[in-house]
Amino acid sequence: MSDSLTELRDALRIFTRARDWHLAHNPKNLAMALIVEAGELVEQFQWLTPEQSAALSDAQAAAVRDEIADVLIYLVELADTLNIDLADAAREKMAKNAVKYPAGMSK
């Protein structure tokens, strides 16, 4: 895992344990919370045109940033709970996708 993801994972471990949240942070609950937060991220773009979604106001951008952070937090916690190295998993998935979707065939 990259240093920044490892640092975030470690900080989240401390944060959640200090509040006893780790007691409820099992894979099922974390996956469900991740979907809720992803829905809240989508909500920030609901009814915007593609152009509007690419030119957010400062307030909109701040709200999107918060929701992206929530999604990342739950994803890091879920991966940690399941002993998945996120960076390795992403690299492996990209390698699979490179075979499945060759660059020359997708244009």
C-alpha positions as CSV (number, residue, x, y, z in Angstrom):
1,M,0.0,0.0,0.0
2,S,1.3,3.5,-0.7
3,D,2.6,5.5,2.2
4,S,-0.3,8.0,2.1
5,L,-2.9,5.2,2.1
6,T,-1.0,3.4,4.9
7,E,-0.9,6.6,6.9
8,L,-4.6,7.2,6.3
9,R,-5.4,3.6,7.3
10,D,-3.4,3.9,10.5
11,A,-5.1,7.2,11.4
12,L,-8.5,5.7,10.8
13,R,-7.7,2.8,13.0
14,I,-6.8,5.2,15.9
15,F,-9.8,7.4,15.2
16,T,-12.4,4.6,15.1
17,R,-11.0,2.7,18.1
18,A,-11.0,5.9,20.2
19,R,-14.8,6.0,19.6
20,D,-15.4,2.3,19.7
21,W,-16.7,2.5,16.2
22,H,-14.5,-0.4,15.2
23,L,-17.0,-2.6,17.0
24,A,-19.6,-2.0,14.3
25,H,-17.2,-1.6,11.4
26,N,-17.5,-5.1,9.9
27,P,-17.3,-5.8,6.2
28,K,-21.2,-5.8,5.8
29,N,-21.7,-2.5,7.6
30,L,-18.7,-0.8,5.9
31,A,-19.9,-1.9,2.5
32,M,-23.3,-0.5,3.2
33,A,-21.9,2.8,4.6
34,L,-19.7,3.1,1.5
35,I,-22.8,2.8,-0.8
36,V,-24.7,5.4,1.3
37,E,-21.8,7.8,1.0
38,A,-21.4,7.1,-2.7
39,G,-25.1,8.0,-3.1
40,E,-24.5,11.2,-1.2
41,L,-21.7,12.0,-3.7
42,V,-24.0,11.3,-6.6
43,E,-26.6,13.5,-5.1
44,Q,-24.2,16.5,-5.4
45,F,-24.4,16.1,-9.2
46,Q,-28.1,15.3,-9.5
47,W,-29.8,17.4,-12.1
48,L,-26.6,19.2,-13.2
49,T,-25.7,19.3,-16.8
50,P,-22.3,17.8,-17.7
51,E,-21.0,21.4,-18.1
52,Q,-22.3,22.4,-14.6
53,S,-20.8,19.3,-13.0
54,A,-17.4,20.3,-14.4
55,A,-17.7,23.9,-13.1
56,L,-18.8,23.6,-9.5
57,S,-19.2,26.6,-7.3
58,D,-16.9,26.8,-4.3
59,A,-19.7,25.5,-2.0
60,Q,-20.5,22.7,-4.4
61,A,-16.9,21.7,-4.7
62,A,-16.5,21.7,-0.9
63,A,-19.5,19.4,-0.6
64,V,-18.2,17.1,-3.3
65,R,-14.8,17.0,-1.5
66,D,-16.4,16.0,1.8
67,E,-18.4,13.2,0.1
68,I,-15.4,11.9,-1.8
69,A,-13.5,11.9,1.6
70,D,-16.4,9.9,3.2
71,V,-16.3,7.3,0.3
72,L,-12.5,7.0,0.6
73,I,-12.6,6.6,4.4
74,Y,-15.1,3.8,4.2
75,L,-13.3,2.1,1.3
76,V,-10.0,2.2,3.2
77,E,-11.7,0.8,6.3
78,L,-13.3,-1.9,4.4
79,A,-10.1,-2.9,2.7
80,D,-8.3,-2.8,6.1
81,T,-11.0,-5.1,7.6
82,L,-10.6,-7.6,4.7
83,N,-6.7,-7.3,4.7
84,I,-6.8,-6.0,1.1
85,D,-3.9,-3.7,0.0
86,L,-5.8,-1.1,-2.0
87,A,-2.9,0.0,-4.2
88,D,-2.0,-3.6,-5.1
89,A,-5.6,-4.5,-5.8
90,A,-6.0,-1.4,-8.1
91,R,-2.8,-2.3,-10.0
92,E,-3.9,-5.9,-10.4
93,K,-7.3,-4.8,-11.6
94,M,-5.7,-2.4,-14.1
95,A,-3.6,-5.2,-15.5
96,K,-6.7,-7.4,-15.9
97,N,-8.5,-4.5,-17.6
98,A,-5.5,-3.9,-19.9
99,V,-6.0,-7.5,-21.2
100,K,-9.8,-7.2,-21.3
101,Y,-9.8,-3.8,-22.9
102,P,-6.7,-3.3,-25.1
103,A,-6.0,0.4,-25.8
104,G,-6.1,-0.1,-29.6
105,M,-9.5,-1.9,-29.5
106,S,-11.3,0.7,-27.4
107,K,-11.0,3.8,-29.5
